[in-house]
């Protein structure tokens, strides 16, 4: 991971959420180490990577990598033990995103943060391993 978090200039195309709809934030508390990783962001490196992540201030923006459409927005706030999501929104424009129930979207928001952002190093390691085996390019 580079020293500086990603900025808007690092992305080809980010389109804001057109019709934000509030969802209940996941109750999870994110540690200082996790918040540092979340703050760094994610820029898709391969075609099969589906998410882009950018943090501005305390706000996380999650976009689909192919379209650049914003899908989630989450505001983080300090709390005992780390940070929590204070407020969260999902794209409500069905032409851009076919959302599920509020409960489904809250779980999916947490899943994307955990699987895409926090396990990023593991995914990079797996790609290197596959490349070393001659099954993929780095």
Rosetta blueprint (number, residue, H / E / L):
1 X L
2 X L
3 X L
4 X L
5 X L
6 X L
7 X L
8 X H
9 X H
10 X H
11 X L
12 X L
13 X L
14 X L
15 X E
16 X L
17 X L
18 X L
19 X L
20 X E
21 X E
22 X E
23 X E
24 X L
25 X L
26 X L
27 X L
28 X L
29 X E
30 X E
31 X L
32 X H
33 X H
34 X H
35 X H
36 X H
37 X H
38 X H
39 X H
40 X H
41 X L
42 X E
43 X L
44 X L
45 X L
46 X L
47 X L
48 X L
49 X L
50 X L
51 X E
52 X E
53 X E
54 X E
55 X E
56 X E
57 X L
58 X L
59 X E
60 X E
61 X E
62 X E
63 X E
64 X E
65 X L
66 X L
67 X L
68 X L
69 X E
70 X E
71 X E
72 X E
73 X E
74 X E
75 X E
76 X E
77 X E
78 X E
79 X E
80 X L
81 X L
82 X E
83 X E
84 X E
85 X E
86 X E
87 X E
88 X E
89 X E
90 X E
91 X E
92 X L
93 X L
94 X L
95 X L
96 X L
97 X L
98 X L
99 X L
100 X L
101 X L
102 X H
103 X H
104 X H
105 X H
106 X H
107 X H
108 X H
109 X H
110 X H
111 X H
112 X H
113 X H
114 X H
115 X H
116 X H
117 X H
118 X H
119 X L
120 X H
121 X H
122 X H
123 X H
124 X H
125 X H
126 X H
127 X H
128 X H
129 X H
130 X H
131 X H
132 X H
133 X L
134 X L
135 X L
136 X L
137 X L
138 X L
